[in-house]
Amino acid sequence: MLTGLSVAPLLAQQVLPLKVDDFNYERSWWFYHRDGSVAADKGAIENGRGFLKIRLKNPVNSEECNVGISDAQPLYSKHQRYLEMEARIKLLTPMQAGSRGWGFWKTARNGKADYLAWFMQQYLPGHKDFSWSRVGTISKRQASFQPVSLEENRWHTYRVVRDLDMKETRYFVDGEPVTAPARLAPSGRMAFHLWIDNQVYSRSRGIQRQGWQGESAMLVDYVTIRSERYQPDDGKYFPLYRHIYKEHLWDIRLPAGKSALIVTATLEDLTPYDRPDRLEIQTIGAGASRGRMMTGTKAKPQVQSAVLNADMAKAAAVRVKATPQSAPFLESLTVVAYDSLLYSARDISGMEREKVISFDSMGGEVTVVVVALTREAAGWSPFNKKTLPAAQGLQIELDRGQYTETVDGNQQFGLSKTVIMRERLKAGRHFLRLTPREKPDIALIWISEKK
């Protein structure tokens, strides 16, 4: 039996192996900063329509004025051997006096950076030495800084990888390395920060706060933080959990006979700030099928599952090509070998009632695929010990509980999950029961059999 991405219950841990925010609603796991003059600006943070927009407007030099998001406390340390951050960002305005950036950070009590790995830009009018754009890596007294261009009014995807096993930190823009790897990997505790403020930082002069009239703003499409590497489960299920912003190719081996490639993605429409997400999937090679196109809508982020069929004379590798527009979120690729399709259904939005599906097996291997989208409970965070309302969820039972799987919003971070059951069943009538909690969305139900 194969269940897809498996993570520990969130309430039992503080560090999430995967954390993704597409900014479709306000997540309780972030701390939202509205410091100084920002507190009076109701438009300082805009969230919930598929993007985060932050702005710093008319700061004063008498106090720290800061807007942004961060982890509630320094979470990431030497226990996370691999740590990765990715964010798709559009800088809307030229740099104003102060700083802005994104990445991992911890400040010591004296205000100096203790550990960090970030993209950062700062500007002090009339002072070239304090005005720069760069990537920076600090671990106690060791530091590495390298210049980088941060372009305005265009979307770019920024990625930081801190690898303690390789003893290096790497920086990427749109998937391309922007500098040589820093032969330095901060191992102390850090938290993710994304911010705009009115402060200029210097190890020699300390913090210099700036006041000005105007606005500094940025848009954030998504933030993804990983503290584990993910690998294909068994060559048939590929839990990708990545935003795709440029063409990707995968070589996947398909068995002889009929098979289906099930592709699951979440797409949204960021109009007027970007074109709607689109994702074209096609297979290249013997037995390949026509491509499939998925497109985001304004109504809400839409989880979609496209099915590409193949009929192979013999087992062989085929190439899968994914061509995106904007940055759709690709959850998984799943290969299902089958002779007959016993049942399929799509796009059940806000499922309220139990659903029982009956089907007849010939005594072969039956594959059940269910793709569900669930949200965490309102107010959930790794540190909230209060009793919370129930999260969205789905219980999946095959043959009255003989085989059972669950999808729990408090384990899925508001993402979709592909649940796969592969079982050799006795010939005769069988039943699949789906029991929802708090109206989850079902993108696909697929039941097939291989003799």
Residue, then its C-alpha position, 0 to 999 in steps of 0.5 A: m500500500l502506498t500513501g504518498l507524501s508522509v509527514a509526522p503530525l504537526l502538533a508533535q513537531q516544531v520544524l515542518p519538513l515542508k512549509v508552503d504558503d501560496f497566500n490564498y488565506e492568512r496562515s497562523w504559522w507566520f508572525y506578521h510585522r507591522d512595526g512603527s508607523v506601519a501599525a497605522d497603515k491598513g494597507a501595509i499587508e494585503n493577503g489572501r488572493g494568491f499573493l502577499k503584498i507588503r508596503l512601507k509608507n512614510p516611515v519616520n526616523s525616530e523608530e523602527c518601521n518594518v513590514g513583513i513576515s517571519d517564523a515565530q522563532p528561530l526554528y532551523s539549526k544544525h539538526q536540519r542538515y538540509l535547508e532550502m527556501e524559495a520565493r517568487i517575488k516582484l519588487l514594485t518600487p525602487m529602493q528607498a532608504g532602509s533595507r529589504g530582503w528575504g532568507f534566513w536570519k538570526t540576530a544576536r543580542n547586540g544587534k549584529a547578525d549572528y547567523l544568516a543566509w539571505f538576499m538583501q538590498q539596502y540604500l543610504p542616500g549619499h553613501k555608496d558604502f552602505s548602498w548595495s544589493r547582495v547575497g550574504t552568508i554569516s556564521k558567527r565571525q565568518a562571513s561571505f558577501q557577493p553582489v547580486s542584481l535585484e530587478e524591479n517590476r519583473w517576477h523572479t524566483y529566488r532560492v537559498v540552499r544551506d547544506l551542512d553536509m556539503k558545508e556550503t550555501r548556494y543562491f539561485v535566481d530563476g533556477e540559475p546560480v547567481t554566485a559561486p557557492a559560499r564555502l560556509a554554512p551557518s549552523g546556528r538557529m535561524a528563522f525565515h524573514l521577508w521584510i521592508d524596513n527603514q533601517v540601514y545596517s552596519r557592523s561598524r556604525g550599528i543601525q541607522r534609521q531613516g525617514w522619508q515620504g513615499e512607498s516601498a512595496m513588493l509582491v510575493d507569489y509564494v514561499t516554500i521552505r524545506s528541511e528535508r530532501y524529497q525522493p520518488d517513493d517507488g518509481k511510480y509515485f513522484p511527490l514533487y511539491r514544487h512550483i514550476y516556473k520554467e520547462h521541466l523534463w522527467d524520464i519515467r519508465l512506463p510498463a508494457g500495456k495500458s497505463a495512465l500518468i496522473v498529474t496533479a497541480t494547483l493553479e491560480d490567477l494573479t491578475p492584474y499582477d501576473r498572467p493566470d497559471r497554466l500548465e501543459i503536460q505531454t509525453i514524448g516517445a513511443g506510446a505517448s499521448r496528446g498533451r493536457m492543459m490546465t489553467g487557473t481561475k479567479a474564483k479560487p486556487q484550483v486543484q486539477s488532475a490531468v490524466l494522460n493515457a499510454d499504450m506501450a508495446k513493451a516497457a520503455a522510458v518516456r519523457v514527460k515535459a511540463t511547460p508552465q505559464s507563471a508558476p503553477f504548483l505541481e504536487s505529483l506525477t503518478v503512474v498507474a498500470y491498468d487493463s480496465l477503468l472501473y470508476s472515475a470522478r472529478d472536481i467535487s468541491g466542498m464535499e459535505r456527505e459520505k460517498v460510497i462507490s461500489f465496483d466489481s473486481m475480476g480478482g486482479e490488482v486494483t489501484v485506487v487514486v484519490v486526490a484531496l485538498t484540505r486546510e489546516a484548522a484556523g489558528w493552527s501553528p506548531f506552537n499553539k497548544k490551545t484546542l482548535p476547531a477540526a481541520q478539513g479532512l477525508q477518511i478513505e476506506l476500502d471494503r469497510g475499513q480493511y484498507t484505510e487512509t486519511v488526509d488531514g489538513n493539519q498534516q498537509f499545510g493546505l496542499s493537495k495530497t495524492v493517496i494511492m492504494r494498490e491491492r490485489l482483491k478477490a473477485g466480486r463486489h467491493f466498496l470505497r467509502l469517502t467520509p469528509r470533514e469540514k468540506p474538503d475538495i476532491a480533485l480526482i477519484w480513480i479506480s482501475e484494475k490490472k489482471 
